Amino acid sequence: MTDIPRSHPRYASLVARERVAEGVRRGYTSTQGLIAQGRGECFDYLIGERTTVAALEAIRAAAAMLLLAKRPALSVNGNVAALAAEEMVALAEALKIPLEVNLFHRSEERVKKIADLLRENGATKVLGEWPDAAVPGLDHARALATKGGIYDADVVLIPLEDGDRCEALVAMGKKVIAIDLNPLSRTAKKATVSIVDNIVRAVPLLTEQVRMLSGTPRAELEAMVREYDNQRVLREAVGEIQEHLKGQTEKSEE
Ligand code: PTJ
């Protein structure tokens, strides 16, 4: 990996870029993942590379939803593996559930490499290498899922997901939590809870919330989920981008 000096003003962003490039070199991230990363970087820049108030609200609702779930599932693709393998393992550990590798550009080799990476990072149970079910409405390889994992989950976390699959999971009656920097994406619009934040920042915050709320009475968690309004939170996410951009243009006029 290129050695990036910590003093570089775009340090975090450049490290993330290197990690995705490294994922491609090692064969667990798809080449298309580089394009997805570029799109993410662009939105992160517009957001101001910070976790917004809207994202924090979504993270809290997502934590409550995961804690209330009978069978929560966590999906991992090639970009997620590159950017947040260790953090996803910590989240799975906090919830005591397995992770499932679920790919858009599926190859068995990539699935195995990602599963191995998660295990190297301490995952005790990884699903996805032997899928035994299919999400209805999607063409073959992307539809593959595992019983006892994503296929029969009631709540699924899908970071950096494609809109079609998000929609197909919602159509199966699941509650879907998305992590997507683009508040205008189909995934963000279709998900039950959309965390408009960088996965690198969002997953550790989500794990922290899961730990903090783990002793909270169910009735309180249920109220948090009931009161959460994803459309409003998405509007607020867009509003926070607008405010940030306004601040930036005013600064450059000074
Ligand atoms: O590993 P695979 O085969 O499953 O493929 C994974 C990718 C990500 C390539 C695939 O799912 C894909 O093509 O995704 P999209 O349609 O490009 O959507 C990815 C979404 O994630 C976009 O809306 C990006 O803005 C967003 N995104 C990119 N990087 C980040 C991000 N969101 C949060 N954190 C990021 N670091």
Residues whose N, C-alpha, C, O or C-beta is under 5 A from the ligand:
A	BS01	PTJ	S30 Q32 G33 A36 Q37 R39 G40 N77 G78 N79 N102 L103 F104 H105 R106 L160 E161 D162 I179 D180 L181 N182 S185 D197 N198 I199
